[in-house]
Amino acid sequence: MCGAKVVRMTLSGPGQDLLERFLAVTMEGTIPKNGDVVHVDEIAAKFAVFYEKVRNVVHYHDEHLVRKIFILRAIRRRLFLVLASQKNIAAEPLVRELVRAGYLANDSVGNTKIAEVQGIIDNYYELTRQIKAIHRRSAGLPDWVLDLTVSAIEEALFPLDVNDELAFDLLYKTIRSNLVVRGAQAKETEKDTQLFIAMQRVFLRADGAQIQYRLLLILYPDWKTLSGDAREAFVRELPRIKNDFDKLPRGRLSPLFVKFCNHYNIVYSTVRDILNEARGHETLQEVLTSEEALERVTRVVYERRLQEEFIRFKRIAVFSVVSFFLSKIAIGLLAEIPIERATDTFSLPVTIFSVLFPPVLMFIIIILFVRLPSEANLRLIVYEVKKSFYDPWPREYGIQVPAQQSVVMKFFVTFFYLAISIGIFFLATKVLLSLNFSIANSVIFLLFTSLVVATGVKIYNRAQNLSLEEENAGTLAFIFDLFIMPFVILGHWMIARLTRFSVITIAINLIIELPFQIFIEFLENLRRFIKIKKEEID
């Protein structure tokens, strides 16, 4: 394929639109002048950056969500601080905190951006005030509006990269205009919405709040600047809007669209990397109009993507293991060891084994199951990239809806698997008890094993998303999946619902973070005071 002669290709409608928009992007810098920016003390910033790096070790969130979580933490903490004074949160201290923590560069945010963030915060206060006045039972609306506000602040300070946006639009237009759903009737609006949500979730790694914020921008593009009767009418509609948004991920087609987008995730990443590689406008035009050039650039960015993704997988695995390890030690010190000493069942070898087993298990999962795709995968990716850019080119994207099971069959399958799951956990507990584990130690050991297995499967699935090759599952793979899925389901449930109640996270939020942020602001003001006094001396 790489030896093909140079052929001038005709771009498809979406491909031509991407090229024109790319050519229209200005290359001027956006950093304002020094006199119009947020500047923080470098010494205080070093403390804050170090603290943030240490704190992130105890989380196993994706990297792209860490920044958003930081903004939410900062706003909740500042809501607590201003509660007694009845004042609104000021945008500038919030931005300063982001700069100190290293999420924003020093001297990079100007007054205009601060004013934009302040407008978003003021809108939050006004919306929550009207929610309390109009809706007697708010049903979580204030918290939901806060999540939307955090997403709005993040996108104001960290707008989506232009190449991410161009690649997203190209794939959405190409797929949507050639998408066929087989096996079920689906309205065009349903396909539009489900494809948008799945692509946001898979391609851009957006969480639920970010997706709902972007949907809200489509339906109500001026929701952050409404006033008077328009804002009141919007507030009255909020319960219905929230209810409709909450139903979307639970739709019958939602899992199928997510699975479909996971399969094509590597195509999106490759298109985005091609745009990043073609930094000059003329270079991109030459690449897109030459089939040979497009193949060559695709190979380069694909091989680089493989290396970057596997480094990221290993980093996620390390952070996850460290988090499990520290949480296990904390629970052992606070619960396991005291209980075992009180019941005279403490065993040092068992305790050491239960602490070391999770990192060893994660290491085994990474070594045995996370592998690079084969050479055939590159040929498939090149073909799919050409489908996205060129016209005419054979293209059809299909989603097959499986036939619905009868109620009786669904009951027997669920009952059978529930029985197997109970049997597996029962046998695992019997084995642990035979190895001198106590009941408490056995339960906690199984819970942490489930967390590790669920995280390992998540990393494995991410690795599989780098490949367009169909996975051939044999009998042994089926039996293996049958026995590990109870642990995966339990671990996934715990990750989704219990991480916010992590002992270490609660301790950090309530005992460490608030005093630390106060100390950092005090240190910055102290250094500013000393600097002023020093300059006053002739």
C-alpha positions in Angstrom: 0.0 0.0 0.0 2.8 2.4 0.9 4.3 1.9 -2.6 1.2 3.3 -4.4 1.9 5.9 -7.0 0.9 9.5 -6.4 -2.8 10.0 -7.2 -4.6 13.3 -6.8 -7.8 12.7 -4.9 -11.1 14.6 -4.7 -12.1 15.6 -1.2 -15.6 14.7 0.1 -17.9 17.5 1.3 -16.9 17.1 5.0 -13.2 16.8 4.0 -13.4 20.0 1.9 -15.2 21.8 4.8 -12.4 20.7 7.2 -9.7 21.9 4.9 -11.4 25.3 4.4 -11.9 25.8 8.1 -8.3 24.7 8.9 -7.0 27.3 6.4 -9.2 30.0 8.0 -7.7 29.4 11.5 -5.5 32.3 12.5 -2.1 31.6 13.8 -1.8 34.6 16.1 -1.0 34.1 19.8 -3.7 34.7 22.4 -1.5 35.6 25.4 -2.3 39.1 26.5 0.2 41.9 27.5 2.0 41.6 30.8 0.0 44.4 32.4 -3.3 42.7 31.8 -2.8 39.2 33.2 -3.1 37.1 36.4 0.3 36.7 38.0 0.9 34.5 41.1 4.0 34.2 43.3 6.3 31.5 41.9 7.3 30.1 45.4 3.6 29.7 46.4 3.0 28.1 42.9 5.7 25.5 43.5 4.0 24.4 46.8 0.6 24.2 45.1 1.9 22.3 42.1 3.7 19.8 44.3 0.6 19.3 46.5 -1.7 18.8 43.4 0.7 16.1 42.0 0.7 14.3 45.3 -3.1 14.6 45.7 -3.8 13.2 42.2 -1.9 10.0 43.1 -4.9 8.9 45.2 -7.3 9.3 42.3 -7.8 7.0 39.4 -9.7 9.3 37.1 -8.7 9.9 33.5 -6.2 12.6 33.1 -8.6 14.9 31.1 -11.0 14.9 34.1 -8.5 15.9 36.8 -8.6 19.6 35.8 -12.4 19.7 35.9 -12.4 17.9 39.3 -10.0 20.5 40.6 -12.4 23.4 39.5 -15.3 21.6 41.2 -13.3 21.2 44.4 -12.2 24.8 44.4 -15.7 26.1 43.8 -17.3 23.9 46.5 -14.6 25.0 48.9 -15.1 28.7 48.1 -18.9 28.2 48.4 -18.2 27.0 52.0 -15.9 30.0 52.7 -18.4 32.7 51.4 -21.5 31.1 52.9 -21.3 33.1 56.1 -20.6 36.4 54.4 -23.4 35.9 51.8 -21.1 37.1 49.0 -20.6 35.6 45.6 -17.5 33.8 44.6 -15.0 36.0 42.8 -13.6 34.7 39.6 -10.0 36.1 40.0 -9.1 34.1 43.2 -10.5 31.0 41.5 -8.3 31.7 38.4 -5.3 32.4 40.6 -5.8 29.0 42.3 -5.7 27.3 38.8 -2.5 29.2 37.9 -0.9 28.3 41.2 -1.7 24.6 40.8 -0.1 24.6 37.3 -3.3 24.1 35.3 -3.0 27.6 33.7 0.3 29.2 32.8 1.4 32.2 34.8 0.8 35.5 33.1 -1.6 33.9 30.5 -5.1 34.9 31.7 -6.3 38.5 31.1 -9.1 40.6 32.6 -11.4 39.8 29.7 -11.3 36.0 30.5 -11.8 36.7 34.2 -14.9 38.8 33.4 -16.2 35.9 31.3 -15.7 33.5 34.2 -17.3 36.0 36.6 -20.4 36.2 34.4 -20.7 32.4 34.5 -20.5 32.4 38.3 -23.0 35.2 38.6 -25.4 33.3 36.3 -25.1 30.3 38.6 -26.1 32.3 41.6 -29.0 33.9 39.8 -30.3 30.5 38.5 -30.1 28.8 41.9 -31.9 31.8 43.5 -34.7 31.5 41.0 -34.8 27.7 41.3 -35.4 28.0 45.0 -38.1 30.6 44.4 -39.9 28.7 41.6 -39.5 25.0 42.4 -40.4 24.0 45.9 -38.9 20.6 45.3 -35.7 21.3 43.4 -34.9 17.5 42.9 -31.1 18.1 42.7 -31.4 21.1 40.3 -28.9 23.3 42.2 -26.2 20.6 42.1 -26.9 19.9 38.4 -26.6 23.6 37.6 -23.3 23.7 39.5 -22.0 20.8 37.4 -23.0 22.7 34.3 -21.3 25.8 35.6 -18.1 24.0 36.3 -18.1 22.6 32.7 -18.8 26.2 31.4 -15.9 27.6 33.4 -13.5 24.9 32.2 -14.4 25.4 28.6 -14.1 29.2 29.0 -10.6 28.8 30.4 -9.6 25.7 28.4 -11.4 25.8 25.1 -11.5 22.7 22.9 -8.4 22.5 20.7 -9.3 23.5 17.1 -8.0 20.2 15.7 -10.1 18.2 18.1 -13.1 20.2 17.0 -12.3 19.8 13.2 -11.7 16.0 13.6 -14.9 15.6 15.6 -17.0 17.5 13.0 -15.4 15.6 10.1 -16.2 12.2 11.6 -19.7 13.2 12.8 -20.7 14.4 9.3 -19.1 11.5 7.5 -20.6 8.8 9.8 -24.0 10.5 10.3 -24.7 10.8 6.6 -23.8 7.2 6.0 -25.2 5.6 9.1 -27.6 2.7 9.0 -29.3 1.2 12.0 -30.5 -2.4 11.4 -32.8 -4.5 13.5 -34.9 -1.6 15.0 -36.7 1.6 14.0 -34.9 4.7 15.0 -35.9 8.3 14.4 -33.5 10.6 12.7 -33.4 12.9 15.8 -32.6 9.9 18.0 -29.7 8.9 15.7 -28.4 12.5 15.7 -28.5 12.7 19.5 -27.1 9.3 20.3 -24.3 9.6 17.8 -23.4 13.1 19.3 -23.4 11.8 22.8 -21.4 8.6 22.0 -18.8 10.6 20.1 -18.5 13.1 22.9 -18.0 10.4 25.4 -15.6 8.2 23.4 -13.7 10.6 21.1 -13.5 13.6 23.5 -13.6 11.6 26.7 -16.3 13.9 28.1 -18.1 13.0 31.3 -21.8 13.2 31.8 -21.8 16.8 33.0 -19.7 18.0 30.0 -22.0 16.2 27.5 -25.1 17.7 29.0 -23.5 21.1 29.0 -22.7 20.8 25.3 -26.2 19.6 24.6 -27.6 22.6 26.5 -25.4 24.9 24.4 -27.0 23.5 21.3 -30.6 23.8 22.6 -30.1 27.1 24.5 -26.9 28.7 23.2 -27.5 31.9 25.3 -28.4 30.2 28.6 -25.4 31.8 30.4 -26.6 35.3 29.6 -30.4 35.1 30.0 -32.2 37.8 32.0 -35.6 38.8 33.1 -38.6 36.8 31.7 -36.3 34.7 29.5 -34.3 33.5 32.4 -37.5 32.8 34.5 -38.9 30.8 31.6 -35.7 28.8 31.3 -35.7 28.1 35.0 -39.3 26.7 34.8 -38.1 24.4 32.0 -35.0 23.1 33.9 -36.7 20.1 35.6 -38.0 18.8 32.2 -34.6 19.5 30.5 -32.7 17.7 33.3 -35.1 14.7 33.1 -34.8 14.5 29.3 -31.0 14.7 29.5 -30.8 12.0 32.3 -32.8 9.6 30.1 -30.5 9.9 27.0 -27.7 7.6 28.3 -30.2 5.0 29.3 -31.8 4.8 25.8 -32.1 1.4 24.1 -29.5 2.4 21.4 -27.1 4.2 23.7 -24.8 1.2 24.5 -24.7 0.2 20.8 -23.6 3.7 19.7 -20.9 3.8 22.4 -19.6 0.4 21.2 -19.7 1.6 17.6 -17.7 4.8 18.5 -15.2 2.8 20.6 -14.5 0.8 17.5 -13.7 3.9 15.4 -11.9 5.8 18.2 -8.5 5.2 16.7 -9.8 6.7 13.4 -10.7 9.9 15.2 -7.3 10.0 17.0 -5.5 9.5 13.7 -7.4 12.3 11.9 -6.7 14.6 14.8 -3.0 13.7 14.8 -2.8 14.2 11.0 -4.0 17.8 11.5 -1.5 18.3 14.3 1.3 16.9 12.1 0.4 19.2 9.2 1.2 22.5 11.0 1.5 24.5 7.9 -1.6 25.3 5.8 0.0 24.3 2.5 1.3 21.1 4.0 -2.2 19.9 5.0 -3.5 20.7 1.5 -0.7 18.7 -0.1 -1.3 15.7 2.3 -5.1 15.6 1.7 -4.9 15.8 -2.1 -2.3 13.0 -2.4 -3.2 9.5 -1.5 0.5 8.5 -1.1 1.2 11.5 1.2 -1.9 10.7 3.3 -0.7 7.1 3.8 2.8 8.2 4.8 1.6 10.7 7.4 -1.0 8.3 8.7 1.7 5.7 9.3 3.9 8.2 11.2 1.1 9.5 13.5 -0.3 6.0 14.1 3.0 4.6 15.3 3.5 7.6 17.5 -0.1 7.3 18.9 0.5 3.6 19.8 3.5 4.6 22.0 1.8 7.5 23.6 -1.3 5.5 24.4 0.5 2.6 26.0 2.5 5.0 28.1 -0.8 6.5 29.2 -2.2 3.1 30.0 0.7 2.3 32.2 0.4 5.6 34.0 -3.3 5.0 34.7 -2.4 1.5 35.9 0.3 2.9 38.3 -1.9 5.6 39.7 -4.7 3.1 40.2 -2.5 0.6 42.0 -1.0 3.4 44.2 -4.5 4.5 45.1 -5.7 1.0 45.9 -2.5 0.4 47.9 -2.9 3.5 50.0 -6.6 2.9 50.5 -5.9 -0.7 51.5 -3.3 0.4 54.1 -5.7 3.1 55.5 -8.6 0.6 55.8 -6.3 -2.0 57.3 -5.1 0.4 60.0 -8.6 1.8 60.7 -10.7 -1.3 60.4 -9.1 -4.7 59.6 -6.2 -4.8 62.1 -8.3 -3.5 65.1 -11.1 -6.0 64.3 -8.6 -8.9 63.9 -6.7 -8.0 67.1 -10.0 -7.7 69.0 -11.0 -11.2 67.8 -7.5 -12.6 68.1 -7.3 -13.4 64.3 -4.5 -11.1 63.3 -1.9 -12.6 60.9 1.0 -10.6 59.6 1.6 -12.8 56.6 -2.0 -12.6 55.6 -2.0 -8.8 56.0 1.2 -8.4 53.9 -0.2 -10.7 51.2 -3.5 -8.8 51.0 -1.7 -5.5 50.7 0.8 -6.7 48.0 -1.7 -8.7 45.9 -3.4 -5.8 44.1 -0.3 -4.3 42.5 1.0 -7.7 41.5 -2.4 -8.6 40.0 -2.4 -5.3 38.0 1.1 -6.0 36.8 0.0 -9.4 35.5 -3.0 -7.9 33.7 -0.8 -5.3 32.0 1.9 -7.9 30.9 -0.4 -10.7 29.8 -3.4 -8.9 28.3 -2.5 -5.4 27.0 -0.8 -5.8 23.7 0.0 -3.7 20.6 -2.2 -4.3 17.5 -0.9 -6.2 14.5 0.4 -4.7 11.3 -2.9 -5.4 9.6 -4.5 -2.7 11.8 -2.6 0.0 10.0 -4.0 -0.9 6.7 -7.5 -0.8 8.1 -6.9 2.6 9.6 -5.6 4.0 6.4 -8.7 2.8 4.6 -11.0 4.3 7.2 -9.1 7.7 7.0 -9.6 7.7 3.3 -13.3 7.0 3.7 -13.5 10.1 5.9 -11.7 12.5 3.5 -12.2 11.3 -0.1 -15.2 11.3 -2.4 -16.2 9.1 -4.1 -15.2 6.4 -1.7 -17.2 3.3 -0.5 -18.6 4.1 2.9 -21.3 2.7 5.0 -21.5 2.6 8.8 -23.8 0.1 10.3 -25.2 -0.5 13.8 -26.9 -3.9 14.3 -29.5 -4.0 17.1 -29.7 -7.5 18.5 -33.0 -9.3 18.6 -34.8 -8.8 22.0 -34.8 -11.8 24.3 -38.0 -13.1 25.6 -38.8 -12.3 29.2 -38.5 -16.0 30.2 -35.1 -16.4 28.5 -33.8 -13.1 30.1 -35.0 -14.4 33.5 -33.2 -17.7 33.2 -30.0 -16.2 31.9 -29.9 -13.6 34.7 -30.7 -16.2 37.3 -28.0 -18.6 35.9 -25.3 -15.9 36.0 -26.4 -14.7 39.4 -26.0 -18.3 40.7 -22.6 -18.6 39.1 -21.5 -15.2 40.6 -22.6 -16.3 44.1 -20.9 -19.6 43.7 -17.6 -17.9 42.6 -17.6 -15.5 45.5 -18.5 -18.4 47.9 -15.6 -20.6 46.6 -13.2 -17.7 46.7 -14.2 -17.0 50.3 -13.7 -20.7 51.3 -10.2 -20.6 49.7 -9.3 -17.5 51.6 -10.6 -18.8 54.9 -8.6 -22.0 54.4 -5.5 -19.8 54.1 -6.2 -18.3 57.6 -7.9 -15.1 56.3 -10.5 -13.8 58.7 -14.0 -13.0 57.5 -13.3 -9.2 57.5 -10.0 -9.7 55.7 -11.7 -12.0 53.1 -14.4 -9.5 52.4 -12.0 -6.5 52.0 -9.6 -8.7 49.9 -12.4 -9.6 47.5 -13.5 -6.0 47.2 -10.1 -4.7 46.4 -9.5 -7.6 44.0 -12.7 -6.6 42.2 -11.5 -3.0 42.0 -8.2 -4.0 40.4 -9.8 -6.4 37.9 -12.4 -3.8 36.9 -9.6 -1.2 36.4 -7.6 -3.8 34.4 -10.5 -4.5 32.1 -11.0 -0.8 31.6 -7.3 -0.5 30.5 -7.7 -3.6 28.3 -10.7 -2.1 26.6 -8.9 1.2 26.0 -6.1 -0.8 24.4 -8.6 -2.7 22.2 -9.9 0.6 21.1 -6.6 1.2 19.3 -7.5 -1.6 16.9 -10.0 -2.0 14.1 -9.5 -5.7 13.9 -12.4 -7.9 15.0 -11.6 -9.8 18.2 -12.0 -13.6 17.8 -13.2 -15.0 21.2 -12.6 -18.7 21.7 -13.9 -21.2 24.2 -11.2 -20.5 26.8 -11.8 -16.7 26.5 -15.5 -17.3 27.1 -14.8 -19.4 30.2 -12.3 -16.9 31.5 -14.8 -14.0 31.0 -17.5 -16.1 32.7 -15.4 -16.3 35.9 -14.0 -12.8 36.1 -17.1 -10.9 35.2 -18.6 -11.1 38.8 -15.4 -9.3 40.0 -15.6 -6.8 37.1 -19.2 -5.9 37.8 -18.6 -5.5 41.5 -15.5 -3.4 40.9 -17.2 -1.2 38.3 -20.1 -0.6 40.7 -17.7 0.4 43.4 -15.7 2.7 41.2 -18.8 4.4 39.9 -20.5 4.9 43.2 -18.0 4.7 46.1 -14.9 6.5 45.0 -16.3 9.8 46.4 -16.4 8.2 49.8 -12.7 7.2 49.8 -11.2 7.5 53.3 -8.2 9.2 51.9 -10.1 11.6 49.7 -12.4 12.7 52.5 -9.5 13.2 54.8 -7.7 15.3 52.2 -10.7 17.4 51.4 -11.8 18.2 55.0 -8.5 18.1 56.9 -5.7 19.0 54.5 -6.9 20.9 51.5 -8.8 23.8 53.0 -6.0 24.8 55.5 -3.4 24.2 52.7 -5.1 26.6 50.3 -5.4 29.2 53.1 -1.7 28.8 53.8 -0.8 29.2 50.1 -2.8 32.4 49.8 -1.2 33.7 53.1 2.2 32.8 51.8 1.6 34.7 48.5 0.3 37.8 50.3 3.2 37.7 52.8 5.8 37.6 50.0 3.9 40.5 48.3 4.0 42.5 51.5 7.7 41.9 52.0 8.4 42.8 48.4 6.5 46.1 48.8 8.3 47.0 52.1 11.7 46.2 50.5 10.9 48.5 47.5 10.0 51.3 49.9 13.5 51.4 51.2 15.6 54.0 49.4 
